[in-house]
Amino acid sequence: MIARIPWTTDPKRICEAINALIDGRFLVTLQRQDGRPLRTRLLGIHTHGNVSYLLIVRPAELDNAYQIRELLFKLTGLPVLGFSCPITRESDTLLATMLPYALFRLELRQSGPRLSPPPDAVAKFFLPRRSQMLVCTLSDIGLGGARLSGPAAREIKPHEVIGPCTLTLTGKEAVIRREVTINSSLVTRVEMQDGQPGLGLKFSSSEDEARQLAEHLAFLSQPARS
């Protein structure tokens, strides 16, 4: 399953990414409602009145521009990013869409949906190569892995194995504390998340660890009672 995870709504970061695509003449991908994706590039930004439009070179094989739903791209050091791309104007050679106000990142998930824990949920993990304990904010979590953020993520390298990792799934004010320890996890990516260092983990869970985590996630996903 491919998930679309909010990445940034910062106008400066969005413009930096768009300008990098334009200046570097990087190829981008147009995702259509029906039909295969199409590769093209961005031509520039055009401002009319107070509205900024993104100009896209129209692929020769595109017949119906209004089937386009998303634009995806990849820049060095960043995950695959994208944004909603409804076409507002078209010609024989160009397409126009409004400059995006939000970017998402694509993430392949193999173990079902993720849960967003309380804002003060944390992950405390051991970094073997430095014999050091680090603490990060727990951004989201599922049976197969989690996403962490915070300054401590600067110490981590991609493809590094960390652990044990203790995940506190409930906030400080919780009546029932929900906590599980995963002995070993693989760092699948290291990236910036809304201006903060972040990382993705893939759990190497034992049967008992997976059972405990599943029980905790099932508890936390229950709707609150009034």
C-alpha atoms as a printed R data frame, in Angstrom:
    type eleno elety resid chain resno       x       y       z
1   ATOM     1    CA   MET     A     1   0.000   0.000   0.000
2   ATOM     2    CA   ILE     A     2   1.302   3.444  -0.941
3   ATOM     3    CA   ALA     A     3   0.495   6.153   1.594
4   ATOM     4    CA   ARG     A     4   0.591   9.906   1.081
5   ATOM     5    CA   ILE     A     5   2.051  11.519   4.181
6   ATOM     6    CA   PRO     A     6   1.938  15.318   4.729
7   ATOM     7    CA   TRP     A     7   5.468  16.662   4.250
8   ATOM     8    CA   THR     A     8   5.318  20.472   4.415
9   ATOM     9    CA   THR     A     9   3.028  23.469   4.053
10  ATOM    10    CA   ASP     A    10   5.887  25.969   4.340
11  ATOM    11    CA   PRO     A    11   5.640  28.260   1.252
12  ATOM    12    CA   LYS     A    12   9.418  28.841   1.266
13  ATOM    13    CA   ARG     A    13  10.247  25.137   1.182
14  ATOM    14    CA   ILE     A    14   7.643  24.506  -1.507
15  ATOM    15    CA   CYS     A    15   9.061  27.265  -3.712
16  ATOM    16    CA   GLU     A    16  12.606  25.975  -3.164
17  ATOM    17    CA   ALA     A    17  11.581  22.508  -4.344
18  ATOM    18    CA   ILE     A    18   9.660  23.838  -7.370
19  ATOM    19    CA   ASN     A    19  12.511  26.157  -8.382
20  ATOM    20    CA   ALA     A    20  15.008  23.303  -8.078
21  ATOM    21    CA   LEU     A    21  12.893  21.245 -10.491
22  ATOM    22    CA   ILE     A    22  12.672  24.142 -12.949
23  ATOM    23    CA   ASP     A    23  16.330  25.193 -12.768
24  ATOM    24    CA   GLY     A    24  17.635  21.630 -12.963
25  ATOM    25    CA   ARG     A    25  15.187  20.640 -15.704
26  ATOM    26    CA   PHE     A    26  14.319  17.528 -13.702
27  ATOM    27    CA   LEU     A    27  11.654  15.218 -15.058
28  ATOM    28    CA   VAL     A    28   8.400  14.996 -13.118
29  ATOM    29    CA   THR     A    29   5.548  12.483 -13.286
30  ATOM    30    CA   LEU     A    30   1.892  13.299 -13.935
31  ATOM    31    CA   GLN     A    31  -0.462  10.794 -12.326
32  ATOM    32    CA   ARG     A    32  -3.774  10.374 -14.150
33  ATOM    33    CA   GLN     A    33  -7.102   9.084 -12.907
34  ATOM    34    CA   ASP     A    34  -7.103   6.592 -15.772
35  ATOM    35    CA   GLY     A    35  -4.138   5.637 -17.895
36  ATOM    36    CA   ARG     A    36  -0.398   5.269 -17.315
37  ATOM    37    CA   PRO     A    37   1.701   8.029 -15.696
38  ATOM    38    CA   LEU     A    38   3.360  10.528 -18.032
39  ATOM    39    CA   ARG     A    39   6.823  12.062 -17.750
40  ATOM    40    CA   THR     A    40   7.413  15.743 -18.437
41  ATOM    41    CA   ARG     A    41   9.107  18.787 -16.920
42  ATOM    42    CA   LEU     A    42   8.213  22.139 -15.408
43  ATOM    43    CA   LEU     A    43   8.649  25.261 -17.507
44  ATOM    44    CA   GLY     A    44   8.287  28.017 -14.903
45  ATOM    45    CA   ILE     A    45   6.045  29.973 -12.560
46  ATOM    46    CA   HIS     A    46   3.643  32.587 -13.930
47  ATOM    47    CA   THR     A    47   1.925  35.110 -11.664
48  ATOM    48    CA   HIS     A    48  -1.344  36.678 -12.756
49  ATOM    49    CA   GLY     A    49  -2.823  39.179 -10.312
50  ATOM    50    CA   ASN     A    50  -2.131  37.715  -6.879
51  ATOM    51    CA   VAL     A    51  -2.233  34.078  -8.015
52  ATOM    52    CA   SER     A    52   0.840  32.044  -8.997
53  ATOM    53    CA   TYR     A    53   0.501  29.294 -11.573
54  ATOM    54    CA   LEU     A    54   2.909  26.489 -12.363
55  ATOM    55    CA   LEU     A    55   3.517  25.957 -16.083
56  ATOM    56    CA   ILE     A    56   4.060  22.363 -17.218
57  ATOM    57    CA   VAL     A    57   5.217  21.141 -20.608
58  ATOM    58    CA   ARG     A    58   2.315  19.163 -22.057
59  ATOM    59    CA   PRO     A    59   3.265  15.551 -22.914
60  ATOM    60    CA   ALA     A    60   2.555  14.801 -26.571
61  ATOM    61    CA   GLU     A    61   0.572  11.656 -25.674
62  ATOM    62    CA   LEU     A    62  -1.777  13.436 -23.230
63  ATOM    63    CA   ASP     A    63  -5.309  13.616 -24.616
64  ATOM    64    CA   ASN     A    64  -7.396  14.647 -21.608
65  ATOM    65    CA   ALA     A    65  -5.613  17.084 -19.275
66  ATOM    66    CA   TYR     A    66  -8.432  17.047 -16.739
67  ATOM    67    CA   GLN     A    67  -7.708  13.436 -15.815
68  ATOM    68    CA   ILE     A    68  -4.464  14.549 -14.142
69  ATOM    69    CA   ARG     A    69  -4.658  14.231 -10.358
70  ATOM    70    CA   GLU     A    70  -1.127  14.534  -8.961
71  ATOM    71    CA   LEU     A    71   2.387  15.572  -9.847
72  ATOM    72    CA   LEU     A    72   5.259  13.533  -8.364
73  ATOM    73    CA   PHE     A    73   8.978  14.299  -8.301
74  ATOM    74    CA   LYS     A    74  12.288  13.259  -6.751
75  ATOM    75    CA   LEU     A    75  15.115  15.562  -5.710
76  ATOM    76    CA   THR     A    76  18.491  14.441  -4.368
77  ATOM    77    CA   GLY     A    77  18.421  13.770  -0.635
78  ATOM    78    CA   LEU     A    78  14.622  13.931  -0.407
79  ATOM    79    CA   PRO     A    79  11.902  11.274  -0.555
80  ATOM    80    CA   VAL     A    80   9.498  11.041  -3.482
81  ATOM    81    CA   LEU     A    81   7.300  14.119  -3.089
82  ATOM    82    CA   GLY     A    82   4.127  15.266  -4.785
83  ATOM    83    CA   PHE     A    83   1.129  17.538  -4.726
84  ATOM    84    CA   SER     A    84  -2.427  17.744  -5.990
85  ATOM    85    CA   CYS     A    85  -2.323  18.991  -9.578
86  ATOM    86    CA   PRO     A    86  -5.741  19.969 -10.991
87  ATOM    87    CA   ILE     A    87  -5.254  21.542 -14.431
88  ATOM    88    CA   THR     A    88  -6.761  25.030 -14.684
89  ATOM    89    CA   ARG     A    89  -5.628  25.984 -18.195
90  ATOM    90    CA   GLU     A    90  -4.300  24.071 -21.190
91  ATOM    91    CA   SER     A    91  -2.960  24.636 -24.682
92  ATOM    92    CA   ASP     A    92  -1.395  22.420 -27.313
93  ATOM    93    CA   THR     A    93   2.023  22.742 -25.629
94  ATOM    94    CA   LEU     A    94   1.421  23.842 -22.029
95  ATOM    95    CA   LEU     A    95  -0.569  22.960 -18.915
96  ATOM    96    CA   ALA     A    96  -1.177  25.271 -15.959
97  ATOM    97    CA   THR     A    97  -1.988  24.438 -12.357
98  ATOM    98    CA   MET     A    98  -2.029  26.606  -9.245
99  ATOM    99    CA   LEU     A    99   1.199  26.702  -7.263
100 ATOM   100    CA   PRO     A   100   0.761  24.055  -4.536
101 ATOM   101    CA   TYR     A   101   0.189  25.039  -0.911
102 ATOM   102    CA   ALA     A   102   1.185  21.613   0.476
103 ATOM   103    CA   LEU     A   103   3.518  18.758  -0.434
104 ATOM   104    CA   PHE     A   104   3.133  15.113   0.538
105 ATOM   105    CA   ARG     A   105   5.647  12.294   0.443
106 ATOM   106    CA   LEU     A   106   5.004   8.784  -0.793
107 ATOM   107    CA   GLU     A   107   5.613   5.880   1.551
108 ATOM   108    CA   LEU     A   108   5.280   2.177   0.819
109 ATOM   109    CA   ARG     A   109   3.612   0.451   3.752
110 ATOM   110    CA   GLN     A   110   3.508  -3.299   4.005
111 ATOM   111    CA   SER     A   111   1.833  -3.706   7.401
112 ATOM   112    CA   GLY     A   112  -1.422  -1.804   7.280
113 ATOM   113    CA   PRO     A   113  -2.324   1.701   8.439
114 ATOM   114    CA   ARG     A   114  -0.358   3.919  10.808
115 ATOM   115    CA   LEU     A   115  -1.602   5.435  14.050
116 ATOM   116    CA   SER     A   116  -0.835   8.999  15.112
117 ATOM   117    CA   PRO     A   117  -0.053   8.901  18.857
118 ATOM   118    CA   PRO     A   118  -0.388  11.870  21.259
119 ATOM   119    CA   PRO     A   119   2.056  14.750  20.613
120 ATOM   120    CA   ASP     A   120   4.186  13.858  23.638
121 ATOM   121    CA   ALA     A   121   4.598  10.175  22.733
122 ATOM   122    CA   VAL     A   122   8.309   9.316  22.469
123 ATOM   123    CA   ALA     A   123  10.739   6.660  21.310
124 ATOM   124    CA   LYS     A   124  13.862   6.009  23.390
125 ATOM   125    CA   PHE     A   125  16.442   3.919  21.595
126 ATOM   126    CA   PHE     A   126  20.019   2.706  21.880
127 ATOM   127    CA   LEU     A   127  22.607   3.630  19.243
128 ATOM   128    CA   PRO     A   128  25.154   0.764  19.355
129 ATOM   129    CA   ARG     A   129  28.045   2.436  17.528
130 ATOM   130    CA   ARG     A   130  28.113   5.267  20.085
131 ATOM   131    CA   SER     A   131  26.852   3.335  23.111
132 ATOM   132    CA   GLN     A   132  24.297   6.095  23.584
133 ATOM   133    CA   MET     A   133  20.595   6.415  24.369
134 ATOM   134    CA   LEU     A   134  18.617   8.887  22.249
135 ATOM   135    CA   VAL     A   135  15.053  10.184  22.474
136 ATOM   136    CA   CYS     A   136  12.822  11.267  19.574
137 ATOM   137    CA   THR     A   137   9.184  12.222  19.165
138 ATOM   138    CA   LEU     A   138   7.016   9.384  17.870
139 ATOM   139    CA   SER     A   139   5.249  10.834  14.812
140 ATOM   140    CA   ASP     A   140   3.337   7.735  13.715
141 ATOM   141    CA   ILE     A   141   3.484   3.982  14.184
142 ATOM   142    CA   GLY     A   142   2.144   0.755  12.705
143 ATOM   143    CA   LEU     A   143   2.836  -2.939  13.100
144 ATOM   144    CA   GLY     A   144   5.713  -2.801  10.627
145 ATOM   145    CA   GLY     A   145   7.478   0.388  11.613
146 ATOM   146    CA   ALA     A   146   7.378   3.954  12.846
147 ATOM   147    CA   ARG     A   147   8.371   7.493  11.980
148 ATOM   148    CA   LEU     A   148  10.404   9.529  14.468
149 ATOM   149    CA   SER     A   149  11.433  13.184  14.526
150 ATOM   150    CA   GLY     A   150  13.570  15.507  16.628
151 ATOM   151    CA   PRO     A   151  17.149  16.772  16.950
152 ATOM   152    CA   ALA     A   152  18.434  13.356  18.041
153 ATOM   153    CA   ALA     A   153  17.660  12.007  14.562
154 ATOM   154    CA   ARG     A   154  20.739  13.893  13.314
155 ATOM   155    CA   GLU     A   155  22.877  11.196  14.933
156 ATOM   156    CA   ILE     A   156  21.394   8.394  12.802
157 ATOM   157    CA   LYS     A   157  22.556   7.070   9.438
158 ATOM   158    CA   PRO     A   158  20.419   5.357   6.761
159 ATOM   159    CA   HIS     A   159  20.447   1.530   6.894
160 ATOM   160    CA   GLU     A   160  21.714   1.586  10.473
161 ATOM   161    CA   VAL     A   161  20.398  -1.013  12.914
162 ATOM   162    CA   ILE     A   162  19.333   0.448  16.245
163 ATOM   163    CA   GLY     A   163  17.865  -0.986  19.407
164 ATOM   164    CA   PRO     A   164  16.528  -1.800  21.766
165 ATOM   165    CA   CYS     A   165  13.883   0.848  21.103
166 ATOM   166    CA   THR     A   166  11.259   1.588  23.761
167 ATOM   167    CA   LEU     A   167   8.118   3.169  22.320
168 ATOM   168    CA   THR     A   168   5.915   5.088  24.734
169 ATOM   169    CA   LEU     A   169   2.641   5.225  22.809
170 ATOM   170    CA   THR     A   170   0.638   7.264  25.299
171 ATOM   171    CA   GLY     A   171   1.170  10.814  26.478
172 ATOM   172    CA   LYS     A   172   2.278  11.999  29.903
173 ATOM   173    CA   GLU     A   173  -1.293  12.554  31.070
174 ATOM   174    CA   ALA     A   174  -2.528   9.091  30.093
175 ATOM   175    CA   VAL     A   175  -4.287   7.049  32.784
176 ATOM   176    CA   ILE     A   176  -2.951   3.805  31.303
177 ATOM   177    CA   ARG     A   177   0.658   3.795  30.141
178 ATOM   178    CA   ARG     A   178   1.187   1.932  26.878
179 ATOM   179    CA   GLU     A   179   4.776   0.981  26.193
180 ATOM   180    CA   VAL     A   180   6.495  -1.672  24.111
181 ATOM   181    CA   THR     A   181  10.173  -2.432  23.412
182 ATOM   182    CA   ILE     A   182  11.384  -3.583  20.002
183 ATOM   183    CA   ASN     A   183  14.806  -5.163  20.295
184 ATOM   184    CA   SER     A   184  16.005  -4.372  16.767
185 ATOM   185    CA   SER     A   185  14.939  -1.908  14.053
186 ATOM   186    CA   LEU     A   186  16.365  -0.901  10.676
187 ATOM   187    CA   VAL     A   187  16.615   2.784   9.735
188 ATOM   188    CA   THR     A   188  15.019   2.869   6.275
189 ATOM   189    CA   ARG     A   189  15.459   6.599   5.649
190 ATOM   190    CA   VAL     A   190  16.748   9.817   7.201
191 ATOM   191    CA   GLU     A   191  15.124  13.058   6.056
192 ATOM   192    CA   MET     A   192  13.823  16.461   7.054
193 ATOM   193    CA   GLN     A   193  10.201  16.513   8.246
194 ATOM   194    CA   ASP     A   194   8.669  20.003   8.467
195 ATOM   195    CA   GLY     A   195  12.063  21.514   9.241
196 ATOM   196    CA   GLN     A   196  13.054  18.869  11.798
197 ATOM   197    CA   PRO     A   197  15.370  15.887  11.327
198 ATOM   198    CA   GLY     A   198  13.359  12.697  11.025
199 ATOM   199    CA   LEU     A   199  13.809   9.010  10.324
200 ATOM   200    CA   GLY     A   200  11.802   5.965   9.361
201 ATOM   201    CA   LEU     A   201  12.118   2.628  11.138
202 ATOM   202    CA   LYS     A   202  11.299  -0.891  10.001
203 ATOM   203    CA   PHE     A   203  10.782  -3.193  12.984
204 ATOM   204    CA   SER     A   204  12.462  -6.596  13.229
205 ATOM   205    CA   SER     A   205   9.913  -7.750  15.786
206 ATOM   206    CA   SER     A   206   9.855 -11.048  17.600
207 ATOM   207    CA   GLU     A   207   6.508 -12.830  17.857
208 ATOM   208    CA   ASP     A   208   6.027 -11.573  21.406
209 ATOM   209    CA   GLU     A   209   6.980  -7.993  20.526
210 ATOM   210    CA   ALA     A   210   4.607  -7.988  17.551
211 ATOM   211    CA   ARG     A   211   1.778  -9.343  19.737
212 ATOM   212    CA   GLN     A   212   2.288  -6.666  22.392
213 ATOM   213    CA   LEU     A   213   2.462  -3.905  19.794
214 ATOM   214    CA   ALA     A   214  -0.713  -5.138  18.095
215 ATOM   215    CA   GLU     A   215  -2.545  -5.134  21.440
216 ATOM   216    CA   HIS     A   216  -1.425  -1.586  22.234
217 ATOM   217    CA   LEU     A   217  -2.338  -0.268  18.774
218 ATOM   218    CA   ALA     A   218  -5.752  -1.914  18.955
219 ATOM   219    CA   PHE     A   219  -6.344  -0.229  22.320
220 ATOM   220    CA   LEU     A   220  -5.217   3.197  21.127
221 ATOM   221    CA   SER     A   221  -7.265   3.042  17.910
222 ATOM   222    CA   GLN     A   222 -10.516   2.638  19.851
223 ATOM   223    CA   PRO     A   223 -12.716   5.774  19.735
224 ATOM   224    CA   ALA     A   224 -12.771   7.863  22.897
225 ATOM   225    CA   ARG     A   225 -15.821   7.459  25.095
226 ATOM   226    CA   SER     A   226 -17.686  10.442  26.456
